Amino acid sequence: MSYLVLARKYRPRTFAEVAGQSNVTRVLCGAIREGRIGHSYLFTGPRGTGKTTSARLLAKALNCEQGPAEEPCGTCERCLALDAGSEVDVIEIDAATHTGVDHIRDLRDQASYVPVRARHKIYIVDEVHMLSTGAFNALLKTLEEPPAHVKFLFATTELHKVPDTILSRCQVLHLTPLPADVIAKRLDEVFNLEGVEAEVGVSAELARRARGGMRDALSLADQLLALVGDTPTLEDCGRLSGENSAQAAEAVVDCILEGDQAGLLRALPSQEGRETEFVAGVLEHLRACLMAALCGGSGPPGPLLPADPEQVAALAARGKTIGARRMELMLQDLLHARERMRLLPSHRRLILEVTLLELSHPESTVDLGQLSTRLESLESRLGSAPLPAASPAFDPGQVQSSTAEAPSPSQPDEAAPVVLQPQAPPPHADSTSRVSRASSGSAADVWKAFLAELQSVSPSLHAIVLKRGNLESYRSNRAVVKLAGLIPDEAALIAERRNQKLVNKAFSSSAGKEVQVDFEDTAQTRPGSQDPFTEEIARSFEGRIID
């Protein structure tokens, strides 16, 4: 006989066996008890929390020969057939492979026929958000007014992708991630039934790793038992992923804090293709440090913290050493890196290396508040200390007047004054020197404030705009920012709609009014269209620019 995995072997067979979802089970049992059974239900929540299981239990309760009953008998022909997966009147559909409108039309036609044996014909549609727009539209009328013998039970992990027209026709039931102690208790029960002698803390560690999913916890338990047998220990849990990702994440964070870039590169996974998983491990470690530092060791360990109090204390100590604000900035940069990996999968390794190397520079993750405090401290020290004599600051107005009043070469008795010429700023000078054709004080102030605001909400976008950007014009409610030398990775981030909204919000906040920011890539701009003044003249006189 083939082996049956723990997640299937110990799947709940009654509502009472469903762990951690009492709100959902109470609603379903109450509907059956009061005779208020809807024609369509939508179960939503993270993976492994019991969506499909709850749908199957409701189908069993509705078709049980002793029911409809809050707790199906489990012994009648209908209950046994559903448990075995052979009930012809309960049709399970995977929307990921039945996305087209033709499949839904077939379902709609079949729904008109009465059930063969059971009380209701029940359709369980898993991952319903995968249906196409046409398929959803084809389902609307039948879903709103189905035949009396038909029930629709939907399940999805991405509720936001389900059209409102579908949601309004369903009773939506939200399943939440299971608490770690609930999962650990269930694992202890399973280990006891399986004759497994696990070391104290193994169930809690597996529950923490499952991050709220019972199925994930049971799958991890299967892997652990296959790896070490019936006497697993806490040390064995660290061997589940082949390479101890937690230790690798700690080593990388240590190198970042020490500024050891060579050691950082050596700590990365040797095999390419695991970059996204590795970033997730570093994110999880930093997040645990942040939670431990902020919340301490009070209360039971949550899904983000280990069960061992000593480990929690170590995480808290590291979190306090790094500082909460710096950890927040590091988390933001790593999240942006993971998003860039998704957009540019062929460059995942490069993105990972560049991001971590950037984090190893302390100044890249210093809070603006800390910089402000340092500057104030420096100003106070400079103000109280005598300063050496120095030449006056350069003033372009003084240079112009000196130039205008310079004596002519015909005066041999007076030495000709040295006229200073202002030098052009380097390509990546300070942000306030970037203001082009909008160098008035207000525009410069708004630009400087915008860069500060952008750094606080998105360090990655701030780095791109600071390095590549140039405020070309700022008039009324529109600002034009030119970008030069963008690499594909940066161009992809700039082009994202949500990033454009974020930039508009940051600029509007800095300007005190609604401002639309338009990015112009010099590599893609037509000759003749690079000068906003020229474009304004052309629009005013209804002319056109000839290249």
KETIKOL-657656 format. One record per residue (C-alpha): residue in three letters; x negated, y, z. Coordinates in steps of 0.02 Angstrom, whole numbers, padded with zeros to 5 digits, always signed. Layout:
ALAXYZ ...
This chain:
MET+00000+00000+00000 SER-00067+00172-00047 TYR-00113+00294+00091 LEU+00019+00424+00133 VAL-00057+00591+00184 LEU-00012+00660+00355 ALA+00081+00809+00284 ARG+00205+00691+00197 LYS+00207+00556+00329 TYR+00256+00676+00468 ARG+00369+00793+00370 PRO+00520+00843+00478 ARG+00677+00739+00448 THR+00795+00846+00555 PHE+00811+01030+00596 ALA+00757+00992+00775 GLU+00588+00931+00711 VAL+00551+01093+00617 ALA+00417+01182+00719 GLY+00407+01369+00742 GLN+00554+01420+00631 SER+00696+01426+00757 ASN+00772+01583+00681 VAL+00797+01497+00513 THR+00858+01331+00583 ARG+00983+01419+00698 VAL+01057+01514+00549 LEU+01076+01354+00447 CYS+01148+01253+00590 GLY+01268+01395+00632 ALA+01327+01405+00451 ILE+01364+01219+00450 ARG+01448+01223+00620 GLU+01560+01371+00577 GLY+01596+01315+00400 ARG+01513+01469+00324 ILE+01396+01383+00203 GLY+01338+01497+00064 HIS+01320+01444-00116 SER+01139+01503-00131 TYR+00995+01520-00009 LEU+00819+01586-00039 PHE+00680+01529+00078 THR+00527+01641+00078 GLY+00364+01641+00175 PRO+00179+01595+00166 ARG+00124+01425+00104 GLY+00145+01275+00217 THR+00274+01354+00333 GLY+00420+01240+00288 LYS+00516+01322+00145 THR+00544+01167+00038 THR+00565+01058+00192 SER+00703+01172+00258 ALA+00789+01166+00087 ARG+00784+00976+00087 LEU+00850+00966+00264 LEU+00996+01080+00217 ALA+01032+00970+00066 LYS+01031+00816+00178 ALA+01145+00900+00306 LEU+01269+00950+00171 ASN+01276+00780+00087 CYS+01266+00667+00240 GLU+01412+00545+00241 GLN+01443+00592+00423 GLY+01441+00777+00384 PRO+01418+00911+00338 ALA+01324+00897+00502 GLU+01198+01005+00593 GLU+01092+00850+00619 PRO+01112+00722+00479 CYS+01123+00543+00535 GLY+00971+00486+00435 THR+01043+00311+00411 CYS+01180+00331+00280 GLU+01149+00300+00095 ARG+01140+00486+00054 CYS+01013+00523+00191 LEU+00904+00375+00146 ALA+00910+00417-00040 LEU+00857+00596-00008 ASP+00715+00542+00107 ALA+00655+00423-00029 GLY+00670+00558-00164 SER+00795+00456-00265 GLU+00955+00557-00235 VAL+01024+00593-00410 ASP+01133+00737-00350 VAL+00988+00833-00272 ILE+00884+00901-00416 GLU+00715+00976-00375 ILE+00640+01092-00505 ASP+00465+01165-00509 ALA+00490+01339-00582 ALA+00305+01348-00627 THR+00332+01217-00763 HIS+00512+01264-00806 THR+00493+01450-00834 GLY+00587+01466-00998 VAL+00765+01519-01029 ASP+00806+01353-01113 HIS+00774+01257-00951 ILE+00893+01370-00856 ARG+01025+01354-00992 ASP+01015+01164-00975 LEU+01031+01182-00785 ARG+01182+01295-00807 ASP+01267+01171-00923 GLN+01233+01024-00808 ALA+01298+01117-00656 SER+01475+01111-00724 TYR+01480+00922-00703 VAL+01536+00852-00535 PRO+01409+00757-00429 VAL+01390+00571-00460 ARG+01390+00508-00280 ALA+01363+00650-00157 ARG+01476+00787-00092 HIS+01376+00927-00175 LYS+01261+00943-00324 ILE+01112+01037-00254 TYR+00974+01121-00353 ILE+00810+01153-00260 VAL+00701+01272-00362 ASP+00525+01288-00294 GLU+00418+01442-00331 VAL+00568+01527-00409 HIS+00469+01688-00439 MET+00383+01599-00584 LEU+00541+01604-00691 SER+00537+01719-00840 THR+00646+01874-00852 GLY+00756+01787-00980 ALA+00776+01636-00866 PHE+00828+01746-00720 ASN+00956+01834-00830 ALA+01026+01668-00890 LEU+01050+01615-00710 LEU+01140+01771-00648 LYS+01321+01729-00689 THR+01310+01548-00631 LEU+01221+01600-00472 GLU+01355+01729-00430 GLU+01504+01615-00462 PRO+01445+01435-00464 PRO+01564+01286-00465 ALA+01626+01239-00292 HIS+01521+01080-00289 VAL+01355+01167-00330 LYS+01229+01240-00208 PHE+01068+01331-00256 LEU+00918+01326-00139 PHE+00767+01428-00192 ALA+00592+01439-00118 THR+00455+01566-00152 THR+00293+01630-00080 GLU+00307+01796-00174 LEU+00475+01873-00136 HIS+00428+02039-00217 LYS+00424+01954-00388 VAL+00604+01897-00377 PRO+00724+02022-00461 ASP+00843+02117-00348 THR+00988+02050-00451 ILE+00942+01875-00391 LEU+00908+01927-00211 SER+01078+02011-00198 ARG+01162+01846-00242 CYS+01068+01743-00111 GLN+01054+01732+00076 VAL+00870+01766+00105 LEU+00787+01673+00250 HIS+00612+01726+00302 LEU+00493+01594+00369 THR+00346+01663+00466 PRO+00169+01595+00494 LEU+00169+01471+00636 PRO+00081+01519+00799 ALA-00083+01428+00827 ASP-00022+01347+00988 VAL+00131+01275+00899 ILE+00021+01198+00763 ALA-00103+01131+00892 LYS+00038+01049+00990 ARG+00103+00964+00833 LEU-00073+00905+00788 ASP-00093+00828+00960 GLU+00070+00733+00932 VAL+00012+00671+00762 PHE-00159+00619+00830 ASN-00073+00524+00970 LEU+00040+00432+00845 GLU-00109+00393+00734 GLY-00216+00330+00877 VAL-00345+00468+00854 GLU-00452+00515+01005 ALA-00497+00695+00965 GLU-00608+00800+01076 VAL-00522+00938+01173 GLY-00512+01093+01064 VAL-00510+01004+00895 SER-00324+01032+00871 ALA-00341+01216+00919 GLU-00486+01239+00797 LEU-00390+01158+00654 ALA-00239+01264+00697 ARG-00345+01422+00691 ARG-00415+01375+00521 ALA-00242+01336+00452 ARG-00194+01521+00478 GLY-00010+01488+00512 GLY+00022+01343+00391 MET+00071+01173+00461 ARG+00036+01086+00297 ASP-00138+01161+00289 ALA-00171+01103+00467 LEU-00119+00924+00427 SER-00222+00926+00267 LEU-00375+00983+00366 ALA-00341+00844+00491 ASP-00338+00719+00347 GLN-00507+00783+00286 LEU-00581+00777+00460 LEU-00525+00598+00492 ALA-00590+00544+00323 LEU-00757+00625+00363 VAL-00791+00565+00541 GLY-00660+00433+00584 ASP-00544+00425+00734 THR-00655+00518+00860 PRO-00677+00694+00790 THR-00768+00828+00890 LEU-00776+01016+00882 GLU-00946+01004+00799 ASP-00870+00896+00663 CYS-00746+01034+00620 GLY-00891+01141+00560 ARG-00934+01009+00429 LEU-00766+01012+00341 SER-00815+01132+00202 GLY-00981+01047+00165 GLU-01076+01207+00207 ASN-01039+01293+00371 SER-00962+01451+00301 ALA-00946+01528+00475 GLN-01133+01514+00507 ALA-01172+01579+00332 ALA-01058+01729+00361 GLU-01143+01765+00527 ALA-01314+01755+00445 VAL-01262+01878+00310 VAL-01191+02000+00436 ASP-01352+01988+00537 CYS-01454+02031+00382 ILE-01338+02178+00343 LEU-01361+02249+00518 GLU-01550+02226+00510 GLY-01564+02295+00334 ASP-01650+02134+00280 GLN-01604+02131+00096 ALA-01717+01984+00051 GLY-01645+01879+00192 LEU-01470+01930+00138 LEU-01495+01864-00038 ARG-01567+01702+00031 ALA-01413+01680+00143 LEU-01293+01681-00005 PRO-01223+01513-00066 SER-01344+01428-00184 GLN-01209+01367-00303 GLU-01120+01494-00411 GLY-00931+01484-00415 ARG-00905+01499-00228 GLU-00924+01687-00217 THR-00740+01723-00184 GLU-00735+01591-00048 PHE-00893+01664+00029 VAL-00822+01840+00031 ALA-00667+01771+00116 GLY-00780+01694+00250 VAL-00871+01858+00281 LEU-00704+01951+00287 GLU-00637+01826+00413 HIS-00792+01841+00521 LEU-00791+02031+00523 ARG-00605+02034+00555 ALA-00627+01915+00702 CYS-00766+02028+00770 LEU-00651+02178+00753 MET-00505+02091+00839 ALA-00614+02025+00979 ALA-00694+02195+01008 LEU-00528+02287+01010 CYS-00420+02159+01100 GLY-00551+02070+01205 GLY-00524+01895+01271 SER-00357+01930+01354 GLY-00214+01813+01311 PRO-00214+01652+01210 PRO-00325+01642+01056 GLY-00237+01698+00899 PRO-00255+01632+00722 LEU-00407+01745+00695 LEU-00506+01696+00850 PRO-00584+01530+00902 ALA-00521+01433+01052 ASP-00688+01437+01144 PRO-00694+01590+01260 GLU-00884+01599+01242 GLN-00867+01616+01054 VAL-00736+01752+01077 ALA-00855+01844+01194 ALA-00995+01830+01066 LEU-00883+01899+00930 ALA-00830+02043+01042 ALA-01011+02086+01081 ARG-01057+02087+00897 GLY-00905+02192+00856 LYS-00953+02323+00986 THR-01131+02325+00919 ILE-01071+02359+00742 GLY-00935+02481+00792 ALA-00751+02475+00747 ARG-00758+02612+00614 ARG-00907+02537+00524 MET-00822+02367+00523 GLU-00667+02445+00447 LEU-00771+02522+00308 MET-00862+02357+00278 LEU-00695+02266+00267 GLN-00631+02393+00141 ASP-00784+02373+00030 LEU-00774+02183+00037 LEU-00589+02187-00007 HIS-00628+02297-00158 ALA-00768+02177-00206 ARG-00647+02031-00201 GLU-00527+02126-00312 ARG-00666+02164-00436 MET-00712+01979-00438 ARG-00535+01941-00490 LEU-00544+02067-00632 LEU-00719+02016-00688 PRO-00740+01832-00647 SER-00896+01814-00753 HIS-00985+01943-00644 ARG-00933+01877-00473 ARG-01110+01839-00418 LEU-01174+02011-00468 ILE-01028+02099-00382 LEU-01059+02000-00223 GLU-01246+02039-00220 VAL-01225+02225-00258 THR-01088+02247-00127 LEU-01185+02161+00011 LEU-01345+02253-00033 GLU-01250+02417-00026 LEU-01181+02372+00146 SER-01357+02340+00208 HIS-01390+02527+00195 PRO-01322+02601+00357 GLU-01281+02767+00275 SER-01161+02680+00156 THR-01046+02631+00299 VAL-01063+02781+00414 ASP-00900+02865+00459 LEU-00874+03047+00407 GLY-00838+03087+00588 GLN-01008+03021+00639 LEU-01091+03123+00502 SER-00999+03278+00561 THR-01055+03247+00740 ARG-01235+03225+00684 LEU-01229+03387+00583 GLU-01156+03483+00729 SER-01291+03415+00843 LEU-01425+03463+00716 GLU-01354+03638+00698 SER-01353+03663+00886 ARG-01535+03610+00899 LEU-01587+03721+00754 GLY-01490+03866+00828 SER-01581+03855+00995 ALA-01755+03829+00923 PRO-01862+03967+00845 LEU-01874+03946+00658 PRO-02033+03980+00558 ALA-02033+04121+00435 ALA-01965+04068+00270 SER-01925+04146+00104 PRO-01746+04208+00086 ALA-01620+04089+00013 PHE-01602+04095-00174 ASP-01459+04206-00233 PRO-01416+04209-00419 GLY-01350+04386-00399 GLN-01516+04446-00332 VAL-01607+04361-00476 GLN-01497+04449-00601 SER-01525+04619-00520 SER-01712+04587-00511 THR-01711+04545-00693 ALA-01615+04700-00738 GLU-01728+04815-00636 ALA-01893+04737-00689 PRO-02017+04869-00752 SER-02065+04866-00932 PRO-02233+04798-00987 SER-02286+04977-01027 GLN-02317+05009-00842 PRO-02491+04937-00817 ASP-02515+05005-00641 GLU-02378+04895-00564 ALA-02381+04708-00562 ALA-02233+04632-00650 PRO-02118+04545-00525 VAL-02097+04359-00534 VAL-01921+04322-00593 LEU-01851+04157-00527 GLN-01742+04059-00644 PRO-01613+03942-00566 GLN-01645+03763-00612 ALA-01506+03652-00677 PRO-01447+03527-00548 PRO-01498+03346-00572 PRO-01370+03227-00647 HIS-01320+03159-00476 ALA-01334+03314-00368 ASP-01225+03355-00220 SER-01039+03349-00254 THR-01013+03536-00234 SER-01134+03570-00378 ARG-01033+03462-00493 VAL-00892+03585-00518 SER-00899+03635-00702 ARG-00793+03774-00776 ALA-00700+03779-00609 SER-00838+03841-00497 SER-00731+03964-00403 GLY-00738+03948-00215 SER-00565+03873-00203 ALA-00599+03740-00335 ALA-00765+03694-00254 ASP-00683+03682-00084 VAL-00543+03573-00150 TRP-00666+03461-00240 LYS-00772+03441-00084 ALA-00618+03405+00022 PHE-00555+03282-00109 LEU-00718+03183-00105 ALA-00712+03175+00084 GLU-00531+03117+00081 LEU-00567+02989-00055 GLN-00711+02916+00045 SER-00598+02890+00195 VAL-00465+02796+00094 SER-00572+02707-00036 PRO-00762+02704-00020 SER-00777+02610-00185 LEU-00683+02742-00285 HIS-00777+02879-00193 ALA-00943+02802-00243 ILE-00892+02797-00426 VAL-00824+02976-00431 LEU-00972+03045-00333 LYS-01098+02959-00447 ARG-01011+02976-00615 GLY-00885+03115-00593 ASN-00883+03299-00636 LEU-00735+03416-00604 GLU-00710+03487-00777 SER-00558+03597-00743 TYR-00430+03631-00608 ARG-00281+03736-00657 SER-00111+03742-00575 ASN-00055+03562-00545 ARG-00182+03474-00656 ALA-00363+03428-00629 VAL-00478+03351-00759 VAL-00623+03244-00699 LYS-00751+03188-00826 LEU-00840+03023-00797 ALA-01006+02983-00879 GLY-01102+02820-00888 LEU-00964+02706-00822 ILE-01005+02521-00821 PRO-00862+02399-00863 ASP-00835+02357-00681 GLU-00812+02539-00634 ALA-00703+02576-00784 ALA-00587+02433-00736 LEU-00564+02504-00560 ILE-00534+02680-00624 ALA-00403+02615-00748 GLU-00298+02528-00615 ARG-00132+02614-00591 ARG-00132+02600-00402 ASN-00306+02678-00395 GLN-00244+02822-00503 LYS-00102+02850-00379 LEU-00226+02844-00236 VAL-00336+02976-00320 ASN-00185+03089-00354 LYS-00132+03075-00172 ALA-00306+03115-00108 PHE-00325+03267-00223 SER-00150+03329-00182 SER-00186+03313+00004 SER-00345+03414-00017 ALA-00262+03548-00125 GLY-00105+03563-00018 LYS+00008+03533-00168 GLU+00051+03401-00296 VAL-00092+03382-00421 GLN-00109+03262-00567 VAL-00288+03203-00590 ASP-00338+03149-00765 PHE-00497+03050-00790 GLU-00592+03071-00953 ASP-00728+02948-00998 THR-00859+03039-01101 ALA-00900+02877-01190 GLN-00722+02871-01259 THR-00686+03057-01284 ARG-00676+03124-01461 PRO-00800+03259-01514 GLY-00717+03429-01502 SER-00597+03372-01366 GLN-00724+03384-01225 ASP-00697+03569-01193 PRO-00536+03608-01099 PHE-00550+03792-01150 THR-00553+03744-01334 GLU-00406+03627-01310 GLU-00308+03765-01220 ILE-00340+03886-01363 ALA-00285+03756-01489 ARG-00123+03725-01395 SER-00087+03911-01374 PHE-00105+03949-01560 GLU-00032+03783-01618 GLY-00196+03741-01701 ARG-00294+03581-01715 ILE-00474+03536-01676 ILE-00576+03480-01826 ASP-00720+03365-01780 
